[in-house]
Amino acid sequence: MLARRFLYVIAALIMVVLAIGLTWTLAQDRLMRMAFVPSGAFAPMPDSTAPDYARPASWLARPGLPDDPSRWLPPGVPANPAPQAEVFYIPPTTYMDRDRWNAPIDDKAANDRLILFARSQASAFATVGEVWAPRYRQATFGAFLAATDPRSAQAIDFAYRDVARAFDAFLAAAPAGRPIILAGHSQGSLHLLRLLREKVAGTPAAKRIVAIYAVGWPISLTADMPALGFPACRTAQQARCIVSWQSYAEPSDPRLVNAYFDASRGYAGIPRKDTAMLCVNPLTGVEGGAAPAAANRGALVPRADLSGVEITPGLVPARCTQQGLLSIGPEPAGFGNYVLPGNNYHVFDYALFWANIRGDVAERLKAFRAP
């Protein structure tokens, strides 16, 4: 009798846990929107708040900037050689508040996060080039949870105007003729794709592009790629091409990305729904395919208090799925507190493959310089 009661209690507890899990699964999207999407009207920030890209203070990273976070290196990694290229890197979203649609340039929390991202992302490119990374009045995180809201589009467009001005300043200041690497993550990659269409394609700058790393943003192979002016990177020795991936552990649930993707039209003017996304495997530098964890030369694993990192080889594998997501296998240790819903390792798209990215950009620059 006691055993039967015990089984009833266990069964009841299982039902409660399942009910809580189901409620969270069904409600998490709505709860996230409530927590992060601004409720007020979009209002453009005054011109007086715009960054002046003639001033070093308007840059997160650039040549000659003291305490440039892009020059950071993990323990045991040798110092960078002399730069051979110029890198224009657009940081991801770091403003999380819902009090306004665009971030003030001087927001301390957002700027502290920018430094962390520059260290874990832009540093991979500093091996071969001088990194230029603009501060900009980025759209808040909640803007990307409300993809069909016109206020979201206004906030993203407002942020892009800063990025476009920064790119103009970069081209004017960078040494003439030197090869250019374009890189971004998340919101930064979204702006980077617009730069390709509006300020690179058909211009003299296009001939200087080594590669485009538009990581952490979905790119449709059929609805977007034909309008970008550059092909996907199909081999590791290919230059003048686009690299992109989005990292998920298993079991994955990409519903937040799919909601945006399925509701939108691509740059080529056709719906993205039911199309595959670009996935260039960061462990191989090849579009599609799979690679074992042994091919991972080193991931940046954050310490619990974010005071530093350890570089760990062989941590995760990488496999491009049929949909175009990048599967990293079971959840790796060391990242749990910062994983997004659906086992989305978006925050660590660069960190998981840092050493491989470092090698990848060197190979593509070599191919670009080859006669």
N, C-alpha and C positions, 0 to 999 in steps of 0.2 A: 504493500500500500504506500509506504514511504517513497519507494522508488518511483511508483507511478506519479505521486505528487511532484517529485523532483522533475520528472520528465515534462509534466504539465507546465511547471515554472520555467524550465528551459525553453519550451516551445513558445510560451508567452513572451519571454524576453527576445527570442529570435524574431517574433512577429513585430515587436516594438521597434527593434533595430531596423528591420526591413521597412517598416512604415516611415521611420525617420529618414532613412536613406532615400526612399522613393519621394518623400516630400521635398527633400533638398534637391534631388535630381530634377524634379518638375519645377521647383521655384527658384533655383539658383540664378538663372538668367534674370528673372524679374528682381530678385534681391540685389544683384550686382548693379542693375540699372538704377535702382532706388538709392544705392549707396554712392554711386559715382557720376551719374549723368546730371549736369546742371539743370535746375528747374527754371531759371530765368531766361529772358530773351537774349539772343546774341547781340552784343554791342562791340564794334571794333574798338580796340584800345587806341588811345590818343597817339598822334604822331610823335609826341615828345617821349614816348616810351620805347620807340624803335631803336634797336641797336645800330650803332655807327660802326660799320666794318672797317673804317679807316683807323679805328682805335683798337689796340691789342686787347683791351678789356672785354670787347665784344666777341672774343673768340675763346672757346674752351681749350683749343690746341692750335698752335701755329708756330712757325719758326721763330726762335728768339724769345718765346714766352717763358717766363720763370715758372717752375713747378708744373710743367706741361705733363698732364696725366698720360698722354699717349706714349711718352718715353719710358713709362714704367715697365719693368721686366720681372717675372717671377723668380724666386730663388733658384740659383744654379744655371740660369740662362745667360749666355754671354752677351755683352754689349753689342749694339747694332753697328754695322759698318757704315761707311759714308753713304748718304742717300743718293739714289739714282732716279727717283721719280717724285712726283707730287701727288699727295693723297687728299681727296676731298671727302670727308667722312661726316655724315649727318646723323647725329645721335637719336636714340629712340625717345619715346614718351617717358618722362620722369615726373610730370606734374599730375597729382592724383586728386586734387581738391575739386569740389563741385560748386564752388562759390562763383566761378566764372568759366568761360569757354576757352580762354587762352591764358597761358602762364605769364606772369610778370617775369622779366629777365632777372630780377634780383631775388626770386623766391629761394630761400636757403635750402629747404628740404629737396626741392627739385634739383638745385645745383649740386648738392652733395651726391645725389644719385647719378648725376651726369659724370662726375669724376670717377665713380665706380665703373660705369659703363665704358668710359674712355680707356680705363686701365685694362678691362677684360676684353674689349673689342678692338679699338683703334690701335692698341699696342701691337697687334698681330701684323699690321701693315707698316709699322715704323721701322721694321727691318730693312725695307727697301726704299722708303720714301719719307719725305717731310709731311707730317699730317696737319691738315687744316680742318678744324671742326668748329662751326659757328654756334654760338648761343642764339636761340631764336624763340619767339613767342609761340611755343608749341601748343597745339590743341591738347586739351586735358584728356586724361585716360577715358573718361566717360563719353567723349565724343565718338569713340570707336565701339561703344556698346549701343549706339543709337544711329546706326548707319543710314537709315531712311529718314532721319530727322533733318530738315533743311538747315537747322542751326548747326548741326555737326559739319555739314559741307561748308558752311560759312567759316567756321572755326579752322577747319583744315586748310581752306583756301587762304585765310588770313596768315596762318603759319607759313605757308609756302612762299608768300611774298617776301618774308624775311630771308628764307633759304635762297630764293632766286637772287636777291641783292647780294647775299654773301658769296654766291657762286660767281657773280660778276666781279666782285672784289678779289676773289681768289684768282680768277683768270688774269686780271690786271696785274696782280702782284707776283704770281708764280713765274719762275724763270721761263722765258720764251722757248718753245720747242721741247721742253722736257716732258717725258711721258707722264700721263695722268691715270691714276687709279681712282675710281669712284666707289664709295662704300656707304652703306647705311644699315639701319636695323629698325624694323617695325615702322613707326611713323616716319622715321628717317628714310626708309626704303620707299615708302609711298611717295614722298617728296622727290626722291632720287629718280623714280620712274617718270615723274612729270618733267624733271629737268632734262632727261634724255630726249623727250619728245619736243620740248619747247626751246631748249638752249644748247643742245648738243647735235642732234640730227641735222645734217646738211650744213654744218658750220666747220670752220677750220679745226675747232677743238675735237671733232669726231675722229680725226686722223691720229690724235695723240692718246686716245683711250686704250689702255692696256687691257682692262677688264672692269666689269661692273658687278659688285657684290651687293645685290638687293635682297638681303637676308631677312627672314621673319615677316614677310608679307606675301600673300598669295598672288601668283602670276599665272593666268590661264595660258596654256600652250596655244590654244586656237583663238581665243578672244582678245588676248593682250600682246603676245609675242610678235605677231606680224606688224604691229604699229610702233615697236620700240626701236627699230633701226639696227639692232644687234641680235645675233643668233644666241641660242643657248650654248653653254660650254659643254661640248660632247667628249672632249678629251682633256687630260691634265696638261698637255703641251699646247693648248689652243689659246690664242690671244684674241682681243676685240670681241668678247662674248660676255654673256650674263650668267652669273652664279646665284642660285637662290635655294633655300630650303626652310622648312619649318619643323622643329623637333618635338616629337611626342614619344612618351613611354607607353608601354602596353599594360592594360588595355586602354586605348585612346578614345577620346570623345571630342572630335573637332567641331562641335555644334556651333560654338561662337564664331569661328572662322567661316563655317559653312553658311551661317545666317547672312553674313555680309556678302560672301562670294555668290551665293545663289540668287540674291536679290538685286545684283548689280549687272551693268553692261560693261564689257571690256573696252579697252582703248581702240579696238578695231571696230567698235560699234555693234557688236553682237553679244547676246547674253552669255554670262560666264557659267550659268547653271548647267550641271552635268558635263562640264569639261574638266580635263585633268590639269593639275598645277605643275609648274616647273619644279623639278627636284634634281639638283646637282649634288651628288653624294660628296660631302666634305672630306671623307676619308680617302676617296679615290680621285676627286676632281672630274668625274665622269657623270654625264646625265644618266640618272636611273641606276639600277643595280644595287648590290649589297656588298658590304665589307665586314669582316669580323672585328671584334674588339682589339685583336692583336695589331690591326692596322692603325689604331689610334695612337699617335705619337705623344699625345699629352693633353689632358683636359685640366682646366683650372677649377679646382674644388675649393669652395669658400670655407673658411673657418666659421664656426658657429656664430661668432660675434662680428663677422665681416671685417675683422682686423687684418686679414691677409688671406692668402691662398696657398695651396699645395698643387704642384703640377704632377698629374698622375697619368702615366701611360697605360694603355690597354683597358681603360675604364668602361667604355661603351662601344658597341658596334653601331652600324648605320645601314639602313635599308630603305630605299625609296619604294613606297607603296604604289599600288595601281592608281590611287587618287592623286598621288604626288606629294603626300606627306612624308616626313623622314622619321622612321621608327628607330628608336634607340634601344629596343628590347625592354626587359623588366626595369622597374624604377631603380636607378642607381642610388647608392647611399651618398649623403652629404648635401642634397639639394632640396629636401622635402619642404622646408618652411617657405620656399619661394616659388613653388610650382603652381601654375594657374589651373583652374578647373579643367577637367578632361584629360589630366596627365599631360598638360601642355607645358613643355620645357622652354617656352618662348624666351624667358629671361636669360637662358643659358645657351641660346643658339650658337653664339661664338665661343663661349667658355668651354663647352663640351668638346670642341675640336680645335682649340687654340693653336696647338703646335702644327697641325695639318694645314690650317689656313695660312700660317706663316710660311710653310713650304710651298703651298699652292700659289701664292702671289709671286714668290720668287721665280717659280717655274714659268708663270705666264709672262712676267717681265722679260725673262730670258727668251721666250718664244717671240715676244714683240720686237726685241732687238735683233733677232736673227735675220740675216740678209735674205 
